[in-house]
């Protein structure tokens, strides 16, 4: 087998010549496999003369089966010899195929780009020491008090802080819109659950009273077809309840959890808040480290990898929309975008994610980062504890598979690389 290698822009072209001897060997393999199922009148299966069997099979099918056997095998041998790492399947073009003379074909492939990492020890991101204030702890206590609040029905007009139930129906340009109405909708006045100006106009309403209000959707509203639009809402007040907050004391602490004193509850809240801030600070540092490395690294990212990551991002959007009861088509209709425009918006983020993946892979090579079978097993067990009982069998099967094993291995290596960058590039 002869291999000619040529660089063309961001791809590599291989011209692979296969000698007739290998074609003859593979022809026998293909003939043996196909002839078993060929029936020729007057002969038992497999006992007819070769030329009759070949005529029954057809030269076109024989050639196609031979190529399907030879090309993948010789292509893999070629990229192994040339030490290439393709990022996707090759573009194959047949140049010559004469079974008695030889085979020549062209394989154009995208490969992982070669690049040089910057001096990682020269990158230093400053670590901040997270602190918790009394005000932050008090804010959590206030939220807990709201959760334990009691509600008492009143006949007076509604005021800020009351819990109410309303019917509402909205119109923009006298036309209804997506999510424009609801019945007996619960709402605490003043918490900013609705669009600005909505809740304030309900203050002073009485039980069973009807009212029409006008509001303007925010400029940055998530449904862009409603952004900055004026709307009219018909309101029906059903019920008004006064919210009675509990006193925040030792007795309150015992209601919240296994705490004998308020001071114990405050201490626990402080620890949870600190853990959250520590995690957020670490995420900030890791993100800034990766941004620094990206800015100092020249990588020509293969378009196929960007396309693949864009597809992954789009799949994530579809998944999130499903949880909101929307489809991608409905979302595109609401935002007045095409699928192509949405994918184009995702390209910068997709390219950034691919670069991060390539950088982490390169750092892992530099570190010779590895994980043991025991580490993989422990991680699988840990993940299974977080799986719903009805999905556990499926998850176990996945983690036992090659793909599941590989996914965990890559994840653990990634964690080791990130930890190395955190310790090396921050102070």
CORVEN-V490939 format. One record per residue. RES is the residue in one letter. D_CENTER is the distance of its C-alpha to the mean C-alpha in Angstrom with 2 decimals. Layout:
res = (RES:RES)
d_center = (D_CENTER:D_CENTER)
This chain:
res = (X:X:X:X:X:X:X:X:X:X:X:X:X:X:X:X:X:X:X:X:X:X:X:X:X:X:X:X:X:X:X:X:X:X:X:X:X:X:X:X:X:X:X:X:X:X:X:X:X:X:X:X:X:X:X:X:X:X:X:X:X:X:X:X:X:X:X:X:X:X:X:X:X:X:X:X:X:X:X:X:X:X:X:X:X:X:X:X:X:X:X:X:X:X:X:X:X:X:X:X:X:X:X:X:X:X:X:X:X:X:X:X:X:X:X:X:X:X:X:X:X:X:X:X:X:X:X:X:X:X:X:X:X:X:X:X:X:X:X:X:X:X:X:X:X:X:X:X:X:X:X:X:X:X:X:X:X:X:X:X:X:X:X:X:X:X:X:X:X:X:X:X:X:X:X:X:X:X:X:X:X:X:X:X:X:X:X:X:X:X:X:X:X:X:X:X:X:X:X:X:X:X:X:X:X:X:X:X:X:X:X:X:X:X:X:X:X:X:X:X:X:X:X:X:X:X:X:X:X:X:X:X:X:X:X:X:X:X:X:X:X:X:X:X:X:X:X:X:X:X:X:X:X:X:X:X:X:X:X:X:X:X:X:X:X:X:X:X:X:X:X:X:X:X:X:X:X:X:X:X:X:X:X:X:X:X:X:X:X:X:X:X:X:X:X:X:X:X:X:X:X:X:X:X:X:X:X:X:X:X:X:X:X:X:X:X:X:X:X:X:X:X:X:X:X:X:X:X:X:X:X:X:X:X:X:X:X:X:X:X:X:X:X:X:X:X:X:X:X:X:X:X:X:X:X:X:X:X:X:X:X:X:X:X:X:X:X:X:X:X:X:X:X:X:X:X:X:X:X:X:X:X:X:X:X:X:X:X:X:X:X:X:X:X:X:X:X:X:X:X:X:X:X:X:X:X:X:X:X:X:X:X:X:X:X:X:X:X:X:X:X:X:X:X:X:X:X)
d_center = (42.47:42.39:39.34:39.38:36.50:35.91:33.38:32.47:30.45:27.02:27.64:30.16:32.64:34.39:37.57:38.30:41.81:42.49:46.12:48.01:48.58:44.90:44.80:47.90:46.41:43.21:45.39:47.27:44.10:42.89:46.42:46.77:43.57:44.34:48.07:47.69:46.67:49.10:52.22:55.31:58.28:61.09:59.09:57.24:53.43:53.04:56.82:57.20:58.02:55.07:55.81:55.80:52.48:50.95:52.37:50.81:47.37:47.64:47.26:44.13:42.25:43.68:42.56:39.00:38.76:40.26:37.80:34.83:36.24:37.32:34.60:31.60:34.00:35.57:32.36:30.86:34.23:34.26:30.88:31.91:35.27:33.84:31.22:28.34:24.59:23.25:19.59:20.07:22.97:26.22:28.06:31.32:34.60:37.78:40.72:43.47:43.96:47.49:47.56:50.93:50.11:46.47:42.89:41.22:37.67:35.25:31.66:29.52:26.40:23.78:23.73:21.88:23.54:26.10:26.08:27.77:26.26:28.13:30.34:27.90:30.90:31.74:28.56:29.31:27.24:29.34:28.37:29.32:30.76:29.22:31.94:32.23:34.82:37.02:35.75:32.15:33.48:35.66:32.78:31.05:34.47:34.88:31.58:32.70:36.06:34.55:32.84:36.26:38.21:40.76:41.42:44.94:45.79:47.98:50.09:50.05:47.98:44.33:43.51:40.51:39.04:40.07:37.84:38.51:37.71:37.81:37.46:36.12:35.88:34.84:35.78:35.03:37.91:39.33:36.39:33.90:30.14:26.92:27.23:30.71:32.46:32.51:35.29:36.29:33.29:33.45:33.36:34.66:36.40:35.49:32.01:30.46:28.45:29.63:29.85:32.44:36.02:35.32:36.13:39.07:40.87:40.87:42.93:46.49:45.75:47.62:46.87:47.04:47.24:45.70:44.57:42.92:40.86:39.35:36.18:34.09:30.33:28.80:28.23:24.51:24.02:20.57:22.37:23.77:26.50:27.98:27.63:31.15:32.78:35.69:35.61:38.26:37.64:40.18:40.17:41.93:42.35:42.55:42.71:43.01:42.45:43.31:40.76:42.66:40.83:41.92:43.72:41.56:43.81:44.20:44.33:41.04:39.46:40.65:38.99:35.59:35.64:37.88:39.41:43.19:43.23:41.30:41.25:39.29:36.65:36.46:36.12:33.22:31.44:32.13:30.56:27.34:27.13:27.92:25.25:22.64:24.13:24.32:20.61:19.91:22.49:21.05:17.58:19.57:21.59:18.85:17.14:20.61:21.46:18.59:19.55:23.13:22.48:20.60:23.54:26.01:24.56:25.22:22.65:22.90:19.43:19.75:18.84:17.42:14.71:13.89:14.01:11.71:8.97:9.88:9.53:5.90:5.57:8.26:7.06:4.69:8.09:10.07:8.92:9.79:12.88:13.99:14.38:16.53:18.51:17.64:16.82:15.47:19.15:20.42:18.08:19.22:22.73:22.59:21.29:23.61:21.14:20.70:17.58:18.74:19.05:15.54:14.24:16.87:15.70:12.26:14.21:15.11:11.69:10.68:14.05:13.76:10.71:12.74:15.78:14.51:13.70:17.17:18.86:17.73:18.88:22.12:22.76:22.25:24.88:27.14:27.00:27.23:24.67:24.89:24.24:26.73:26.53:27.48:24.53:22.16:24.16:24.10:20.33:20.04:22.69:20.97:17.72:19.98:21.67:18.62:18.27:20.16:23.53:23.06:19.91:21.44:23.24:20.27:18.33:21.53:21.84:18.38:19.09:22.52:21.30:21.00:17.25:16.76:19.29:17.70:14.23:16.16:18.43:15.90:14.32:17.91:19.02:16.26:17.55:21.07:20.43:18.95:21.98:24.28:23.10:23.48:26.99:28.00:26.77:27.50:30.78)
